[in-house]
Amino acid sequence: MQPRFSYRSISRVDTWLNRVYTSRYNPLYHSGAIVIAMLLVLLATGLYLLIYYRIGAPHASVERIDAQLWTGRWIRGLHRFASDAAVVAALVHAFRMYAQRRTWGPRALAWVSGVVLLVVIMVSGWTGYVLVWDTHAQLIAAEGARWLDALPLFSEPIGRSFVGESDLPGGFFFLNLFAHIALPIGMGVLLWVHIARVARPVLLPARPVLWGSIAALTLLAIVWPPPMAPAADLLRVPQNVPVDWFFGFWLPLTIRLPAWGVWLLGVLVLALFAAIPWLTRPRPQELPAPATVDERTCTGCEQCVHDCPYDAIEMIARTGDREGMIARVKTELCTSCGICIGSCPPMAISALGTSARAQLEEARAFLAEETPGERDLVIVGCSWSGARAEAERSGAKFMSVPCIGAMHSSTVEILLRGGAGGVLVAGCPEHDGRTREGVTWTEERLFQGRAADLKPRVDRSRIRLVQATLGEKVLLHESVRAFAAEIDALADANGEIDVVDLCRKAQPAVQEESS
Amino acid sequence: MSAAPMNPERGRAVRTRIVRWLAPVLVTAVMTVGIGWLARAPYQPPGSDSATLRLSWRLRAPVAETCRPRTQAELDALPVHMRTPEVCQSRSAAYDLIVQVDARTADTSRVLQGGAKGDRPLFVLKELSLEPGPHHVRVRFASGAGLPAEESVVLALDTVLHMHAGTVDLVTLGPDGRTLIVRQSTQP
């Protein structure tokens, strides 16, 4: 499966931001968690604003809040900017999921609930802007009333409330305030649904990203607070309205469309967004089958259960003459990411049309064909990384795996025993793995003893794990060059090694591993 | 006194460290300012260069009801608790709205009572976009019950309005509920 244009595009932006922030703190990798963080900021600042807001004098009370230089003004600004940041982060998060093909199958629930969440954030934002009852609110309210009046629901048009015959009743603002508070409560339920199929969901971004974004928005609210637009006047057409474009981006378009056109357009756009899991689903012949467990080989160690990023594996009691537990894949939850291939010490799991045993066979075939020497570097990577291109550039050998997370650690051992001077494993950055935790588990399997771990007998100095996006060619190239120099130095120090002898030695070791 | 020459390697390391700290701060600042600007960029809605004549009022119109006694057959066909002695049909009056601006008919429409069954108060809600300046506005709201022209007029307005760009002149019911008045913005 080749990366599509959208993936290459985000990869380019990631490359640039990784250089600025490092891949650990790249805010784009934390976009989903940033939304939650911003919602928490909105909750905290909203509670303060609620204390001072008056339904009977909406604009005047917000003006009073804005006049509190030491508290109200920046808290109101932070409340508003945090809502904008939440929208931006949600859109980035959605686009990343789309670009990485993480939308279809069991992830459809997360996608659809995410679309609903975004709609709820939008509606909640609109109700919040109406509460201020300035010219911006007037525009949103009049436009919203026009849309609602197109529905055959009301005996009198809601738009008549905004003609200027009389002052708006307090009930209108109470209703908005109620919706503005109730909708975020509903968001909590939606968030729970959104992450229901994800194991170990990351709810908050890395601390520097969390506090950095809050500090930046607070500073913005202090230095450049949002303006107070004039109070709404229903007998005037609002002039030069300071619109919040994150929530009002549609205004110039919809204001020129008939109300039925707005509904038609809105329903079409929403339906298109919600249908993305089914539109981007691979064709049946390309659809990867869910993982399967070989019951004879499974030892019931539970490692695959711990590693699965989607909670798609459970342990059940064995039937028949053998006792103990056995892993069972919940096919309706399995995304075929293949991480369980690398997590299984007895190599009992197959996914993505391959298995750890098949990988070992591929490694042996690779060794027979490429015959890497002690100064040769083998780069192991997936088709979504820049590993193949880098191997061609630097003259290293390249071995392809479906995903680094699906690579069994014994594959690395086979390659080294087969004569390769070093093995460089090229994976996605930690927080951006298409298979969520694949690269994290691989690092732990290779260097920290996580099952299925690389055996202690393997020389770690001949192994490197590099986390790089598709666009981080320089980083990958520099890592390959530095590692190649180290391998050369090791070869110089060790003297010549009999490659054929090493290959011969590798065979019994692998057989022992497989059994 | 002369300053000790700086080690070029050390100088480069210091510069790299400064850039490493400065780059994220600058990029964050640019993104934050971008959010700040997009949260306030002004927008000029359409209609701000023309004047608006808005007509809006709500009336509870008389309802004509015709009743007749139920026949015995009808009563027998109904469940006991629904056997009312009379069956009534109500018919609400229809009204004609005629708006003339500078002796030109700007709008004519028939106004019926609201609601799916036509049992809700009737309402008028019209907006006309006009050039700023003085306009002779004539509004007639007449019952369409076939009465003589002058007797049928329920509400009327005949006035000259000095209209301004970006403002709304609202024609609505006066406090007495029987005359049309014009309201304009009181804000400067």
HADDOCK unambig.tbl for C-alpha pairs under 7 A between the chains (distance, minus, plus):
assign (segid A and resid 20 and name CA) (segid B and resid 23 and name CA) 5.75 0.50 0.50
assign (segid A and resid 20 and name CA) (segid B and resid 24 and name CA) 5.38 0.50 0.50
assign (segid A and resid 21 and name CA) (segid B and resid 24 and name CA) 5.68 0.50 0.50
assign (segid A and resid 155 and name CA) (segid B and resid 114 and name CA) 5.60 0.50 0.50
assign (segid A and resid 155 and name CA) (segid B and resid 115 and name CA) 4.41 0.50 0.50
assign (segid A and resid 156 and name CA) (segid B and resid 114 and name CA) 6.56 0.50 0.50
assign (segid A and resid 216 and name CA) (segid B and resid 32 and name CA) 6.59 0.50 0.50
assign (segid A and resid 217 and name CA) (segid B and resid 32 and name CA) 6.61 0.50 0.50
assign (segid A and resid 220 and name CA) (segid B and resid 32 and name CA) 6.96 0.50 0.50
assign (segid A and resid 226 and name CA) (segid B and resid 40 and name CA) 6.81 0.50 0.50
assign (segid A and resid 235 and name CA) (segid B and resid 167 and name CA) 6.04 0.50 0.50
assign (segid A and resid 235 and name CA) (segid B and resid 168 and name CA) 4.69 0.50 0.50
assign (segid A and resid 235 and name CA) (segid B and resid 169 and name CA) 6.94 0.50 0.50
assign (segid A and resid 235 and name CA) (segid B and resid 184 and name CA) 6.28 0.50 0.50
assign (segid A and resid 235 and name CA) (segid B and resid 185 and name CA) 5.11 0.50 0.50
assign (segid A and resid 236 and name CA) (segid B and resid 166 and name CA) 5.84 0.50 0.50
assign (segid A and resid 236 and name CA) (segid B and resid 167 and name CA) 4.30 0.50 0.50
assign (segid A and resid 236 and name CA) (segid B and resid 168 and name CA) 5.40 0.50 0.50
assign (segid A and resid 236 and name CA) (segid B and resid 185 and name CA) 6.68 0.50 0.50
assign (segid A and resid 237 and name CA) (segid B and resid 47 and name CA) 6.95 0.50 0.50
assign (segid A and resid 237 and name CA) (segid B and resid 48 and name CA) 5.75 0.50 0.50
assign (segid A and resid 237 and name CA) (segid B and resid 166 and name CA) 4.94 0.50 0.50
assign (segid A and resid 237 and name CA) (segid B and resid 167 and name CA) 5.83 0.50 0.50
assign (segid A and resid 239 and name CA) (segid B and resid 44 and name CA) 5.73 0.50 0.50
assign (segid A and resid 239 and name CA) (segid B and resid 45 and name CA) 6.94 0.50 0.50
assign (segid A and resid 239 and name CA) (segid B and resid 48 and name CA) 6.65 0.50 0.50
assign (segid A and resid 240 and name CA) (segid B and resid 42 and name CA) 5.15 0.50 0.50
assign (segid A and resid 240 and name CA) (segid B and resid 43 and name CA) 5.08 0.50 0.50
assign (segid A and resid 240 and name CA) (segid B and resid 44 and name CA) 4.80 0.50 0.50
assign (segid A and resid 241 and name CA) (segid B and resid 42 and name CA) 5.11 0.50 0.50
assign (segid A and resid 241 and name CA) (segid B and resid 43 and name CA) 5.07 0.50 0.50
assign (segid A and resid 241 and name CA) (segid B and resid 44 and name CA) 6.37 0.50 0.50
assign (segid A and resid 242 and name CA) (segid B and resid 40 and name CA) 4.51 0.50 0.50
assign (segid A and resid 242 and name CA) (segid B and resid 41 and name CA) 5.42 0.50 0.50
assign (segid A and resid 242 and name CA) (segid B and resid 42 and name CA) 4.27 0.50 0.50
assign (segid A and resid 242 and name CA) (segid B and resid 43 and name CA) 6.30 0.50 0.50
assign (segid A and resid 243 and name CA) (segid B and resid 39 and name CA) 6.41 0.50 0.50
assign (segid A and resid 243 and name CA) (segid B and resid 40 and name CA) 5.18 0.50 0.50
assign (segid A and resid 243 and name CA) (segid B and resid 41 and name CA) 5.90 0.50 0.50
assign (segid A and resid 243 and name CA) (segid B and resid 42 and name CA) 5.87 0.50 0.50
assign (segid A and resid 243 and name CA) (segid B and resid 43 and name CA) 6.31 0.50 0.50
assign (segid A and resid 244 and name CA) (segid B and resid 38 and name CA) 6.20 0.50 0.50
assign (segid A and resid 244 and name CA) (segid B and resid 39 and name CA) 3.96 0.50 0.50
assign (segid A and resid 244 and name CA) (segid B and resid 40 and name CA) 5.33 0.50 0.50
assign (segid A and resid 245 and name CA) (segid B and resid 38 and name CA) 5.58 0.50 0.50
assign (segid A and resid 245 and name CA) (segid B and resid 39 and name CA) 5.80 0.50 0.50
assign (segid A and resid 246 and name CA) (segid B and resid 39 and name CA) 6.84 0.50 0.50
